[in-house]
Amino acid sequence: MKNTFGNKLSFTIFGESHGEEIGIVLDGLKSGIKIDEEFIDHQLALRRPYGSIGTARVEKDAFRIVSGAFNGHTTGSPLTIIIPNENKKSSDYSDTRYIARPSHADYTAYVKYNGFEDYRGGGHFSGRITAALVAGASIVIPALKEEGIMIGTHIKKLGGICDREFDDPEKDIAFLNEEKFAVLDKKAQDAMISAIEEVAKEGDSIGGHLESAIIGMKPGFGEPFFDSLESLYSHALFSIPGIKGVSFSDAFENCLKRGSEFNDEFGIKDGKVVTSSNNNSGINGGISNGMPIVIKCAVKPTPSIFKDQKTIDMKDNKECTLSLKGRHDPAIIHRARVVVDSMLALVTYDVIS
Ligand SMILES: Cc1cc2nc3c(=O)[nH]c(=O)nc-3n(C[C@H](O)[C@H](O)[C@H](O)COP(=O)(O)O)c2cc1C
């Protein structure tokens, strides 16, 4: 099992949904980064479920930084953040121990780890572990800001409802980073929340698309081939549970165009090199060209739903029906967006280090 990612900054995540604690170790941070505990809290709150559109499992996320920090700053040694799991209800999982939830990792984990996996609440496969990524990224986001780099994500599409495009990315990102349900257009936001409430009433779930922008990255970062920016970002994003697709700008649509339509023509604006369009999403040859890096992620509907589903009993190797208990999000997309921001921040810090 591999739980570490990154080169100059490597980060390791650990823990299970119903274990004592989850956490992250960041190795390769520069010394002297100011640690803003209020900001870490703020970011963790963006991931926390709430109201009628979230699971009833709400955690305080009372994190502790147990190494790598002194007098409010990073020291340069590995920084470890631990977050206790408090609101656990493992009994919800004992009856269905051997019943594989369709679309979840119960079956594959059982096969791969020979039944030794901690199955409670999805164990190590749970979205709960992503809290550690959010806490870890909260250390590097202020450092990126000092370098002029800002990252923000909105829910671009949920079911059939669309948000507006990024308009003024800097202003839009500042707005999104304060929003619990990150949508730029208020009408679309209301409609998306209603759609989630609707599926929740039916015991069902819903997915959608996130769109992120990384702005302020200077030209010249990244590598050709295996450590291309596209490779690093997409590798990291696909590590987030529930992410099933990643594209740079609208690559699948844009790549159907002719070269004369697709190519981003170069120009100079205020003495800086710019492109007239951004079909390459700010990346040429794996290396940043200074334009915004725009990434879309497809987030699937939450696997755990309360409608009866056909599945298997893994122990008896028999078909059966699953009637699920437990506490689950009717949608994970609004919580996943800060996880996406966090992954992008950790990779960006690594790349510019
Ligand atoms: C923030 C977050 C919260 C999640 N909450 C749930 C949940 O309540 N119930 C559930 O079945 N899956 C949830 N998931 C998704 C599962 O963890 C994920 O679908 C599962 O591990 C299988 O991985 P895969 O979808 O990448 O194949 C969540 C994911 C994230 C990122």
The ligand as an SDF file (V2000), in Angstrom:
LIG
                    3D

 31 33  0  0  0  0  0  0  0  0999 V2000
  -15.0190   14.1900    1.3120 C   0  0  0  0  0  0  0  0  0  0  0  0
  -15.5050   12.8320    0.9160 C   0  0  0  0  0  0  0  0  0  0  0  0
  -16.5820   12.2680    1.5820 C   0  0  0  0  0  0  0  0  0  0  0  0
  -17.0600   11.0140    1.2230 C   0  0  0  0  0  0  0  0  0  0  0  0
  -18.1490   10.5040    1.8910 N   0  0  0  0  0  0  0  0  0  0  0  0
  -18.6350    9.2870    1.5390 C   0  0  0  0  0  0  0  0  0  0  0  0
  -19.7720    8.7450    2.2100 C   0  0  0  0  0  0  0  0  0  0  0  0
  -20.3510    9.3310    3.1200 O   0  0  0  0  0  0  0  0  0  0  0  0
  -20.2110    7.5230    1.8010 N   0  0  0  0  0  0  0  0  0  0  0  0
  -19.6210    6.8210    0.7800 C   0  0  0  0  0  0  0  0  0  0  0  0
  -20.0580    5.7510    0.4360 O   0  0  0  0  0  0  0  0  0  0  0  0
  -18.5590    7.3360    0.1180 N   0  0  0  0  0  0  0  0  0  0  0  0
  -18.0380    8.5430    0.4660 C   0  0  0  0  0  0  0  0  0  0  0  0
  -16.9490    9.0410   -0.2090 N   0  0  0  0  0  0  0  0  0  0  0  0
  -16.4360    8.3210   -1.4140 C   0  0  0  0  0  0  0  0  0  0  0  0
  -15.7330    7.0150   -1.1090 C   0  0  0  0  0  0  0  0  0  0  0  0
  -14.7110    7.2090   -0.1640 O   0  0  0  0  0  0  0  0  0  0  0  0
  -15.1630    6.4060   -2.4170 C   0  0  0  0  0  0  0  0  0  0  0  0
  -16.1070    6.4120   -3.4130 O   0  0  0  0  0  0  0  0  0  0  0  0
  -14.7000    4.9750   -2.1550 C   0  0  0  0  0  0  0  0  0  0  0  0
  -13.5710    4.9960   -1.3150 O   0  0  0  0  0  0  0  0  0  0  0  0
  -14.3170    4.2310   -3.4480 C   0  0  0  0  0  0  0  0  0  0  0  0
  -13.2840    4.8980   -4.1380 O   0  0  0  0  0  0  0  0  0  0  0  0
  -13.4730    5.3490   -5.6690 P   0  0  0  0  0  0  0  0  0  0  0  0
  -14.7900    6.0410   -5.7400 O   0  0  0  0  0  0  0  0  0  0  0  0
  -12.3150    6.3000   -5.9060 O   0  0  0  0  0  0  0  0  0  0  0  0
  -13.4360    4.1210   -6.5100 O   0  0  0  0  0  0  0  0  0  0  0  0
  -16.4300   10.2880    0.1600 C   0  0  0  0  0  0  0  0  0  0  0  0
  -15.3300   10.8640   -0.5040 C   0  0  0  0  0  0  0  0  0  0  0  0
  -14.8760   12.1270   -0.1470 C   0  0  0  0  0  0  0  0  0  0  0  0
  -13.7080   12.7300   -0.8900 C   0  0  0  0  0  0  0  0  0  0  0  0
  1  2  1  0
  2  3  1  0
  2 30  2  0
  3  4  2  0
  4  5  1  0
  4 28  1  0
  5  6  2  0
  6  7  1  0
  6 13  1  0
  7  8  2  0
  7  9  1  0
  9 10  1  0
 10 11  2  0
 10 12  1  0
 12 13  2  0
 13 14  1  0
 14 15  1  0
 14 28  1  0
 15 16  1  0
 16 17  1  0
 16 18  1  0
 18 19  1  0
 18 20  1  0
 20 21  1  0
 20 22  1  0
 22 23  1  0
 23 24  1  0
 24 25  2  0
 24 26  1  0
 24 27  1  0
 28 29  2  0
 29 30  1  0
 30 31  1  0
M  END
$$$$
